[in-house]
């Protein structure tokens, strides 16, 4: 793991959130969590968070660039998480290729109306298939936190269980079947620290709307593509 001065990262993050051009200051940067609070969350989910994300929670913020981890009424969870998102964080994140194959096989078995003698028998078969297919699809993200809502049904995930623990993935299943790792400069699955620090440095370097527009056009064209764009054909 790369050595990170998280106190310095905190200072940089606070300064970034205070910049008028970011449009972030009005929301404010959530406070950090205590060691006791982080341990409570870990115990609830049955996992130990990757060390770099743990340090972020303890020394930078409980949220900010990512969904805020907070205690609501009776349990810990991330802001706006769906009830089903994090019930199996302790279950190892699956092998990517095998999980994708299982998903594709399930969707290929979708019942066709012409194969059934009535609407009722078709609906029964369809409902049974749908329950299985949705469970197989949901299993592709077990062991991972839906850490950032990227809009339009896209999410950035942090794996917290299994062999890929500590790596960042992009969930593009809103428009395709892809759930792919985000790649660092060595073309390996990026860690939370690599992903966050790359974002922080990019945001610090862009201070005008024109710079942001030009950078976005370049990234979509594959030029100097940042880590959070490196998930598909990159």
Secondary structure by P-SEA (a helix, b strand, c coil): ccccaaaaaaaaaaaaaaccccccccccbbbbbcaaaaaaaaaaacccccaaaaaaaacccccccccccccccccccccccccccccccccccccaaaaaaaaaaaaaacccccccccaaaaaaaaaaaaaaaaaaaaacccccccccccccccbbbbbcccccccbbbbbcccccccbbbbbccccccccaaaaaaaaaaaaaacccaaaaaaaaaaaaaccccccccccccc
